[in-house]
Amino acid sequence: MGIKEPSILAAFAQYWSNSRRSAGALEALTVTLDLLSRPLTPGETQIVKPSTVANHIIPQLLHARPDARAIVLFSSLDSFLRAIVRRGLDGRIFARELFHQFAPVIPLEAGFDDEDPVLLADLQIAAQAWLMQASFMDSLAKRFGTSRVRVLNGDTLLANPMGTLSAVGAFFNLTMTPEIARAVAEGPVFQEHAKEFGRPFNAEEQRAQFDRAGVTHREELMMTKDWARALAIRSGAPLVLEETLRP
């Protein structure tokens, strides 16, 4: 069973963003995870997909549940920037919200601390938010190792959903036969937009939209990626995450 973005984890993430700590917080998180992970039917496995704002508390989640495993699903910097510009003003606002959420909790070690973020362009802010997460997730994967954390590129999932589902099933110790993987990959889940209920999703159309965004915003994207590469060198953040969950 999949649990999508439970608000309780976002609440814990907001709490952990505060420097103040209250007694019993870790115990409360442990109880919460026990409740989220209990099966509703015999033999069921619960898989929780947290919202992005909860990314920085993944170490606490894994420490609280030593038997838990995690998959880091990511998009490349180029795909992320194209998604931001494709969404127009809403995308640019979203990027600034991400930066605002992550700057206090997973900042880049050698970022531009002396530079006012207000003076940075929208895509520079977006790139910095991506690098913050990439650096954090890379260190997380190395810290816990492939026995507990695997990394998956979203493009790999879209290109080969059946094979990727089989790999996910094996990692989570699920009974995922080729027939089950095919049924899910060809079923309604992969035909519907994840964020908009009832809206059809087509991987080919998504790629076409990304291509159009790359043409329309070519100069802005190129300048931002050059700036991000310089920032990555300065901060030691990776520009590419190594995939460790492959079909």
N, C-alpha and C positions, 0 to 999 in steps of 0.2 A: 504494500500500500504506500502511495506517495502522499506526503503532507506538504502542501505548497505554502511557503512563506508564512509560518505561524507568527502572529504578532508578538507572542511572548518572548521569542528570541530577539526580536527587534528591541523590545523593552530592556532585556538584559544587556544588549549591545549599547544602548543609550546610557544605561547605568554604568557600564564599564568605561565609558568615555569620560566619566567624572572622576576626578582624583580622590574624591571621598569614598570610603568603603564602610559598609555597615556589617555588623556581626551576622553571620548566617547566610551571607550572599552566595557563597560557593555551595553550601548545603541546599539552598533554594534552587540553584541551577541544577544540581544533581537530581533533586526530586522532580523538577520539570522535565528533565531528559528521561527519567524513568516513566513518567506519564506519557510522553510523546512516543516512546519506543514500545509500549505494551501492545501486544497483538490484539486485534478485535475478533479474530477468528483463529483457531488452532493452527500453528505452523506459519503464521503470517509474519513477514518482516517489514518493519516500518522504515521508509527512506524519507528523510526530511530535506526539503530544498529551502534553505533559509533565504531571506531577502538579502540583497547586496549589502545593506547597512550592517548586517551581522558578520561580515567577513572577518573583522578584526578579533572576534571572540572565538574563532575556530580552535585555537590552541586550548582555551579553557574547556570547550566542548569535548575535545579529544582526551584531555587529561581527566575530565569527570567520568568519561566512559571509555576505559582502556580497551574494551572490545569493539568499539566503533571504528568504522572506516569511512573515508571521505574521498570524493572525486571533485577535483577542481576543474570546472568547465569554463573555458575562457575564449575570447576572441582576440585576434591579433590587434596590434595598435592601429594598423591601417583600417581594418574592418570596424574597429570601435570608432575611429574618427569619422569614417564615412557614415556610420549609423547616426552619429551626432548631427552632422550637417544634413542628412536626409530627413531628419525630424524637424528641421527648421528651428524656430525660436524655442520650442519646447525642448528640443534636444540640447540646445546651448544652456538653457536654464538647468536641465538635469545634470549636465557636466559640472556646473558650478556648485550644485547641491552635493554632488559626490565629493568634490574637492573639499568643501566645507566640512563634510562628515569625516573624511579620512585624514586631513591635515593634522589634527590634534593627536590622533591615535596611532597612525602608521606613516609618519612623515618620512620623506627621503632624507637620508643622513647628511647629504651635501647639497640640499636644494637651495633655491635662491631665497634664503631667510631674510635677506636685507631688501628684497624687492616686494613692493606692495602688489598682492594678487589682483587688485582692482585694475592695475596697469597692464596686466597680461591679457592677450586676446582670448576669446572663448575657447578656441581649439588648443591654445597653449595650456589653459587650465584643464581641459579635457585630457590632454596628453600627460600632464603631471598626475592627474588622478589615476590614469591607467598605470603609469610607472610605479606609483605608490603601491597599488594592488599587486602588480607583477612582482615587485621586489619582495613584498610580504609573502605572497603565495609561493614564490620560489624558495624562500628560506623555510617556509612551513613544510613543503614537500621534502626538502633535504633533511630537516630536523626529525620528521617522523618516519621517513623512508617509504619505499614502495609497498611494504607490507600493510601500511595503513592509509597512505595517501597516494592517489594516482592523478595524473594531469591529462586532460583531454581538450583538444582544440574543437571548437564548435563546428568548424568547417569539416573536420573528420566525421563528426556525427551526421551532418547533413549529406555528405557524400556517400556514406555507407551506414545507414541507420541499423540495418539488420546485423551486420558484423559488429558494430559498436555495442548494440544491446547485448549481444552474446558475451562480449568482453566484460561489460558491466555486470551481467548476471554471474559470471565466473568470479569476479572480484568480490561481490557481495554474497557469494555462496547461495545464490538463488537457483531454483530449478528452471533453468532457461534453455529449453530445447530449441533446436533450429526452427521447428514449427511454431513455437510460441514467439520467438524473435521475429519471424517473418510476419506473423499475424499482427503483432504490435506495430512493426515498421510500416506495414501496408494498411493499417487501420486508421480510424478517425483521429487519433491523437496527433499523428504527423501531418494531418490535413487541416488543422485548425491553428490559428494564430494564438501563441501562448499568452499574450497580453490582452487580446480583444476577443471575448467570447462570441462564437458564431462567425467570426471573420475567417474566410478560407486562407490557408497558407500554402505557398508553392515555392520550393527551394530555387527553382529556375528564375522565377519572377523576382525573388529577393536578390539573387546575384545580378540580375539586370538592373535593379534599382541601385545597387551598390556601384555598378559600372557607371551609371548615369551620374551619380553623386561624384564619382572620381573625375569625370569630365567637367561637370559644372563648377566644381570647387577645386580644380586642379592646382592652381597657384597657392591657395591657402593651405591645402593639404601638404603640398611639397615643402613649403616653408615651415610648417608646423613639425613635420617629421624630421627635418634637418635640425630644428631647435631641440626636439625630443632626444635625438641621438646625442647631441652635445650634453644635455642634462643627464642622460643615462650614463655617459662616460664619467661625468663629474660625480655622480651619486653612487655609481656601481650597480645601478639597477639593470636587469636584463631587458633586452628588447625582444627576445624570443624565449618562450618557456618550453622546456623539453617535455615532449609528450611521453608519458609512461603508461598510458592505457590505449592500446591500439587494437583494432579488429584483428 
